[in-house]
């Protein structure tokens, strides 16, 4: 074995082995710490995500329950729309609008000649007043459809 015959070779091999061993131990310790921290972070994120999913499920359930109640209670509102009397419709519609927590409640009759125009023939002044109430002057120029939180729509059979 000529490799270990001289003192210089033995010192070199021992120094190289010591350096590799130190680097190996350092890499192992860093790997253990990083893995433990990654597992803790992953566990925290999973707990956070499960809370978000649970919150979403609860919110969706509440929304579906509200809409089911609204649909079940819709016949009085549909009957009011069939009267074609804005004050009658307004009183009932306000109650339903609060029930579904909506900024806009749109009702129409199926006898409407145009599907985009409500069949309740409200005078233009009443429509302007409703628009002013829903979109105040301070917000009118900047209001986008995204600002309307929710809308509920229903159709009344031809009366």
Backbone as CSV, one residue per row, in Angstrom:
resi,resn,N_x,N_y,N_z,CA_x,CA_y,CA_z,C_x,C_y,C_z
1,UNK,0.836,-1.175,0.000,0.000,0.000,0.000,0.873,1.228,0.000
2,UNK,1.055,1.717,-1.162,1.898,2.902,-1.309,1.158,4.168,-0.904
3,UNK,-0.176,4.107,-0.917,-0.971,5.308,-0.632,-0.709,5.798,0.794
4,UNK,-0.623,4.877,1.731,-0.422,5.252,3.129,1.040,5.132,3.582
5,UNK,1.924,5.037,2.642,3.333,4.841,3.022,3.953,6.124,3.559
6,UNK,3.562,7.252,3.027,4.179,8.478,3.512,3.254,9.175,4.514
7,UNK,3.857,9.954,5.361,3.100,10.698,6.372,2.174,11.722,5.725
8,UNK,2.638,12.356,4.666,1.854,13.353,3.948,0.564,12.724,3.407
9,UNK,0.622,11.542,2.871,-0.554,10.857,2.328,-1.534,10.512,3.442
10,UNK,-1.001,10.043,4.545,-1.887,9.693,5.663,-2.580,10.928,6.234
11,UNK,-1.879,12.027,6.354,-2.488,13.269,6.852,-3.541,13.769,5.866
12,UNK,-3.250,13.681,4.573,-4.212,14.111,3.554,-5.486,13.275,3.605
13,UNK,-5.351,11.966,3.664,-6.524,11.076,3.705,-7.318,11.324,4.982
14,UNK,-6.641,11.479,6.111,-7.340,11.727,7.382,-8.063,13.066,7.344
15,UNK,-7.420,14.097,6.798,-8.059,15.418,6.699,-9.263,15.375,5.755
16,UNK,-9.120,14.699,4.619,-10.226,14.585,3.666,-11.385,13.815,4.284
17,UNK,-11.083,12.716,4.968,-12.119,11.918,5.620,-12.825,12.730,6.707
18,UNK,-12.074,13.489,7.489,-12.659,14.338,8.523,-13.559,15.410,7.906
19,UNK,-13.123,16.028,6.811,-13.930,17.058,6.146,-15.219,16.458,5.595
20,UNK,-15.140,15.303,4.952,-16.339,14.646,4.401,-17.279,14.246,5.526
21,UNK,-16.730,13.737,6.599,-17.555,13.339,7.739,-18.265,14.548,8.357
22,UNK,-17.565,15.649,8.546,-18.182,16.870,9.104,-19.283,17.398,8.188
23,UNK,-19.002,17.443,6.901,-20.014,17.929,5.951,-21.219,16.996,5.931
24,UNK,-20.996,15.699,5.980,-22.091,14.727,6.001,-22.976,14.886,7.227
25,UNK,-22.359,15.050,8.404,-23.124,15.247,9.645,-23.910,16.553,9.579
26,UNK,-23.287,17.620,9.066,-23.985,18.912,8.952,-25.180,18.803,8.011
27,UNK,-25.001,18.139,6.887,-26.114,17.964,5.935,-27.226,17.136,6.565
28,UNK,-26.872,16.095,7.304,-27.877,15.262,7.961,-28.680,16.081,8.982
29,UNK,-27.985,16.868,9.813,-28.678,17.667,10.824,-29.590,18.720,10.187
30,UNK,-29.107,19.373,9.132,-29.932,20.365,8.444,-31.156,19.694,7.820
31,UNK,-30.949,18.531,7.234,-32.059,17.805,6.624,-33.123,17.428,7.657
32,UNK,-32.694,16.986,8.828,-33.639,16.628,9.894,-34.442,17.853,10.328
33,UNK,-33.777,18.980,10.523,-34.473,20.202,10.953,-35.441,20.706,9.888
34,UNK,-34.990,20.736,8.641,-35.843,21.228,7.555,-37.058,20.326,7.379
35,UNK,-36.871,19.027,7.464,-37.991,18.092,7.337,-38.991,18.292,8.470
36,UNK,-38.510,18.441,9.694,-39.411,18.649,10.835,-40.188,19.957,10.675
37,UNK,-39.510,21.017,10.249,-40.189,22.305,10.054,-41.211,22.224,8.915
38,UNK,-40.867,21.530,7.844,-41.795,21.375,6.721,-43.035,20.600,7.146
39,UNK,-42.859,19.578,7.958,-44.014,18.805,8.448,-44.902,19.657,9.346
40,UNK,-44.299,20.467,10.227,-45.094,21.346,11.089,-45.864,22.375,10.256
41,UNK,-45.197,22.954,9.266,-45.851,23.935,8.393,-46.990,23.287,7.616
42,UNK,-46.742,22.109,7.093,-47.779,21.392,6.346,-48.973,21.079,7.239
43,UNK,-48.714,20.685,8.462,-49.807,20.393,9.388,-50.618,21.657,9.695
44,UNK,-49.930,22.793,9.910,-50.643,24.056,10.145,-51.489,24.438,8.940
45,UNK,-50.933,24.280,7.742,-51.676,24.620,6.524,-52.884,23.709,6.331
46,UNK,-52.751,22.450,6.666,-53.882,21.520,6.552,-54.978,21.906,7.530
47,UNK,-54.610,22.272,8.738,-55.607,22.704,9.725,-56.300,23.977,9.243
48,UNK,-55.524,24.903,8.707,-56.095,26.146,8.184,-57.028,25.872,7.010
49,UNK,-56.608,25.008,6.104,-57.443,24.671,4.946,-58.717,23.959,5.369
50,UNK,-58.632,23.101,6.364,-59.846,22.407,6.821,-60.816,23.386,7.471
51,UNK,-60.294,24.389,8.160,-61.178,25.414,8.733,-61.858,26.209,7.626
52,UNK,-61.124,26.538,6.571,-61.722,27.249,5.438,-62.786,26.410,4.747
53,UNK,-62.513,25.125,4.551,-63.492,24.241,3.919,-64.738,24.127,4.790
54,UNK,-64.556,24.010,6.089,-65.696,23.925,6.996,-66.509,25.217,6.962
55,UNK,-65.826,26.355,6.927,-66.509,27.647,6.832,-67.282,27.753,5.520
56,UNK,-66.675,27.321,4.424,-67.348,27.342,3.124,-68.569,26.438,3.131
57,UNK,-68.444,25.259,3.709,-69.572,24.328,3.778,-70.721,24.937,4.585
58,UNK,-70.382,25.554,5.706,-71.409,26.183,6.533,-72.081,27.328,5.781
59,UNK,-71.285,28.153,5.113,-71.841,29.276,4.359,-72.734,28.792,3.222
60,UNK,-72.281,27.794,2.496,-73.098,27.250,1.401,-74.393,26.654,1.927
61,UNK,-74.326,25.942,3.051,-75.531,25.358,3.637,-76.516,26.457,4.017
62,UNK,-76.009,27.527,4.640,-76.889,28.635,5.008,-77.503,29.285,3.772
63,UNK,-76.703,29.454,2.722,-77.216,30.054,1.492,-78.290,29.185,0.875
64,UNK,-78.056,27.886,0.795,-79.061,26.989,0.230,-80.331,26.972,1.080
65,UNK,-80.171,27.032,2.388,-81.352,27.058,3.266,-82.142,28.350,3.052
66,UNK,-81.447,29.488,2.940,-82.142,30.752,2.695,-82.878,30.724,1.367
67,UNK,-82.226,30.233,0.335,-82.872,30.178,-0.974,-84.039,29.202,-0.963
68,UNK,-83.915,28.088,-0.251,-85.027,27.132,-0.153,-86.217,27.778,0.558
69,UNK,-85.935,28.527,1.638,-87.030,29.225,2.322,-87.669,30.263,1.405
70,UNK,-86.812,30.968,0.663,-87.316,31.991,-0.250,-88.206,31.364,-1.322
71,UNK,-87.768,30.257,-1.895,-88.554,29.594,-2.933,-89.845,29.040,-2.357
72,UNK,-89.781,28.484,-1.147,-90.981,27.937,-0.524,-91.991,29.039,-0.183
73,UNK,-91.494,30.221,0.168,-92.380,31.319,0.540,-92.703,32.246,-0.629
74,UNK,-92.324,31.888,-1.838,-92.480,32.771,-2.996,-93.915,32.981,-3.477
75,UNK,-94.879,32.079,-3.261,-96.226,32.313,-3.799,-96.855,33.654,-3.425
76,UNK,-96.744,34.160,-2.185,-97.312,35.487,-1.909,-96.649,36.588,-2.746
77,UNK,-95.356,36.472,-2.953,-94.650,37.462,-3.763,-95.087,37.371,-5.222
78,UNK,-95.245,36.163,-5.716,-95.708,35.989,-7.093,-97.123,36.531,-7.261
79,UNK,-97.963,36.294,-6.258,-99.328,36.820,-6.323,-99.317,38.340,-6.301
80,UNK,-98.435,38.928,-5.521,-98.338,40.388,-5.470,-97.877,40.935,-6.817
81,UNK,-96.952,40.255,-7.476,-96.493,40.701,-8.788,-97.640,40.640,-9.788
82,UNK,-98.482,39.629,-9.678,-99.614,39.496,-10.600,-100.635,40.615,-10.440
83,UNK,-100.655,41.279,-9.281,-101.593,42.395,-9.113,-101.173,43.598,-9.943
84,UNK,-99.903,43.646,-10.348,-99.347,44.749,-11.144,-99.489,46.088,-10.425
85,UNK,-99.438,46.043,-9.090,-99.557,47.240,-8.267,-98.231,47.442,-7.534
86,UNK,-97.437,48.432,-7.954,-96.099,48.615,-7.368,-96.071,48.720,-5.844
87,UNK,-96.958,49.471,-5.191,-96.875,49.520,-3.718,-97.102,48.154,-3.063
88,UNK,-97.999,47.363,-3.621,-98.251,46.024,-3.070,-97.007,45.154,-3.228
89,UNK,-96.438,45.205,-4.413,-95.234,44.408,-4.680,-94.076,44.894,-3.821
90,UNK,-93.929,46.205,-3.682,-92.796,46.771,-2.947,-92.786,46.314,-1.492
91,UNK,-93.960,46.322,-0.853,-94.027,45.936,0.562,-93.566,44.488,0.760
92,UNK,-94.036,43.613,-0.098,-93.667,42.202,0.039,-92.224,41.981,-0.420
93,UNK,-91.830,42.657,-1.494,-90.480,42.480,-2.024,-89.421,42.954,-1.028
94,UNK,-89.696,44.027,-0.296,-88.739,44.502,0.709,-88.482,43.435,1.775
95,UNK,-89.549,42.766,2.182,-89.407,41.722,3.203,-88.544,40.569,2.666
96,UNK,-88.810,40.161,1.442,-88.029,39.071,0.853,-86.594,39.497,0.567
97,UNK,-86.409,40.744,0.186,-85.060,41.234,-0.079,-84.216,41.180,1.192
98,UNK,-84.811,41.548,2.321,-84.092,41.452,3.599,-83.858,39.999,3.986
99,UNK,-84.820,39.138,3.662,-84.700,37.724,4.024,-83.526,37.065,3.307
100,UNK,-83.340,37.378,2.037,-82.235,36.754,1.287,-80.966,37.588,1.329
101,UNK,-80.975,38.687,2.084,-79.796,39.559,2.244,-79.255,39.982,0.883
102,UNK,-80.117,40.580,0.093,-79.779,40.943,-1.274,-79.865,42.449,-1.453
103,UNK,-79.022,42.988,-2.339,-79.108,44.395,-2.683,-80.113,44.635,-3.804
104,UNK,-80.448,43.594,-4.528,-81.321,43.732,-5.678,-82.250,42.539,-5.736
105,UNK,-83.539,42.797,-5.845,-84.530,41.744,-5.994,-85.315,42.069,-7.248
106,UNK,-85.205,41.231,-8.246,-85.820,41.478,-9.539,-86.943,40.491,-9.734
107,UNK,-88.143,40.997,-10.013,-89.286,40.133,-10.266,-89.895,40.454,-11.604
108,UNK,-90.349,39.432,-12.287,-91.005,39.649,-13.569,-92.092,38.609,-13.752
109,UNK,-92.963,38.871,-14.706,-94.040,37.926,-15.026,-93.708,37.258,-16.344
110,UNK,-94.220,36.048,-16.536,-93.909,35.321,-17.766,-94.689,35.852,-18.956
111,UNK,-95.658,36.708,-18.742,-96.408,37.265,-19.858,-95.674,38.444,-20.485
112,UNK,-94.506,38.697,-20.008,-93.708,39.819,-20.505,-93.343,39.590,-21.970
113,UNK,-93.450,40.622,-22.786,-93.133,40.473,-24.201,-91.631,40.383,-24.431
114,UNK,-90.860,40.991,-23.549,-89.410,40.931,-23.673,-88.838,40.322,-22.400
115,UNK,-88.039,39.258,-22.512,-87.537,38.619,-21.289,-86.576,39.497,-20.491
116,UNK,-86.079,40.578,-21.100,-85.142,41.432,-20.374,-85.845,42.571,-19.655
117,UNK,-87.142,42.753,-19.891,-87.874,43.863,-19.289,-88.903,43.313,-18.317
118,UNK,-88.938,43.771,-17.075,-89.935,43.284,-16.121,-91.344,43.613,-16.599
119,UNK,-92.267,42.694,-16.316,-93.644,42.891,-16.746,-94.388,43.861,-15.844
120,UNK,-93.917,44.038,-14.603,-94.571,44.998,-13.729,-94.313,46.381,-14.300
121,UNK,-95.354,47.050,-14.687,-95.209,48.342,-15.365,-95.126,49.451,-14.333
122,UNK,-93.977,49.663,-13.811,-93.772,50.716,-12.846,-93.585,52.011,-13.617
123,UNK,-94.125,53.089,-13.124,-93.916,54.365,-13.800,-92.435,54.733,-13.782
124,UNK,-91.980,55.488,-14.796,-90.551,55.842,-14.848,-90.059,56.532,-13.584
125,UNK,-90.904,57.334,-12.945,-90.459,58.012,-11.716,-90.175,56.994,-10.608
126,UNK,-90.995,55.936,-10.511,-90.768,54.909,-9.488,-89.479,54.158,-9.779
127,UNK,-89.204,53.907,-11.063,-87.960,53.226,-11.409,-86.757,54.107,-11.082
128,UNK,-86.865,55.412,-11.367,-85.776,56.322,-11.035,-85.539,56.364,-9.525
129,UNK,-86.641,56.423,-8.765,-86.511,56.455,-7.305,-85.838,55.185,-6.794
130,UNK,-86.241,54.044,-7.343,-85.633,52.780,-6.919,-84.158,52.755,-7.278
131,UNK,-83.806,53.263,-8.453,-82.407,53.298,-8.873,-81.610,54.212,-7.955
132,UNK,-82.192,55.350,-7.588,-81.482,56.288,-6.690,-81.276,55.688,-5.311
133,UNK,-82.300,54.943,-4.837,-82.169,54.303,-3.536,-81.109,53.211,-3.552
134,UNK,-81.091,52.417,-4.628,-80.156,51.309,-4.720,-78.738,51.791,-4.975
135,UNK,-78.586,52.803,-5.840,-77.274,53.339,-6.188,-77.258,54.832,-5.883
136,UNK,-76.842,55.230,-4.682,-76.801,56.648,-4.323,-75.905,57.444,-5.277
137,UNK,-76.156,58.752,-5.349,-75.422,59.619,-6.287,-73.922,59.557,-6.054
138,UNK,-73.512,59.391,-4.811,-72.081,59.358,-4.521,-71.399,58.134,-5.117
139,UNK,-72.181,57.065,-5.369,-71.599,55.839,-5.901,-72.030,55.566,-7.334
140,UNK,-72.949,56.349,-7.857,-73.565,56.016,-9.127,-72.557,55.859,-10.262
141,UNK,-71.555,56.738,-10.326,-70.608,56.684,-11.436,-69.609,55.541,-11.292
142,UNK,-69.386,55.066,-10.065,-68.382,54.019,-9.870,-69.006,52.661,-9.603
143,UNK,-70.320,52.563,-9.606,-70.966,51.297,-9.292,-70.805,50.330,-10.454
144,UNK,-70.337,49.141,-10.132,-70.230,48.081,-11.116,-71.120,46.946,-10.647
145,UNK,-71.351,45.968,-11.519,-72.187,44.837,-11.132,-71.574,44.077,-9.974
146,UNK,-70.247,44.125,-9.831,-69.614,43.406,-8.726,-70.000,44.014,-7.387
147,UNK,-70.429,45.314,-7.384,-70.821,45.948,-6.131,-72.159,45.440,-5.622
148,UNK,-72.978,44.898,-6.495,-74.271,44.361,-6.071,-73.986,43.007,-5.439
149,UNK,-74.180,42.916,-4.131,-73.749,41.749,-3.377,-74.427,40.469,-3.852
150,UNK,-75.711,40.514,-4.025,-76.441,39.320,-4.448,-77.743,39.763,-5.074
151,UNK,-78.276,38.944,-5.912,-79.584,39.248,-6.458,-80.400,37.976,-6.459
152,UNK,-81.663,38.121,-6.191,-82.575,36.991,-6.231,-83.572,37.279,-7.339
153,UNK,-83.897,36.284,-8.075,-84.783,36.472,-9.209,-85.911,35.461,-9.114
154,UNK,-87.082,35.859,-9.515,-88.201,34.932,-9.554,-89.063,35.296,-10.753
155,UNK,-89.868,34.348,-11.201,-90.787,34.584,-12.310,-92.167,34.146,-11.839
156,UNK,-93.133,34.939,-12.179,-94.497,34.660,-11.796,-95.243,34.115,-13.002
157,UNK,-96.055,33.085,-12.821,-96.816,32.575,-13.957,-97.843,33.614,-14.416
158,UNK,-98.189,33.520,-15.644,-99.127,34.496,-16.207,-100.441,34.418,-15.453
159,UNK,-100.931,35.586,-15.017,-102.137,35.623,-14.200,-103.389,35.852,-14.973
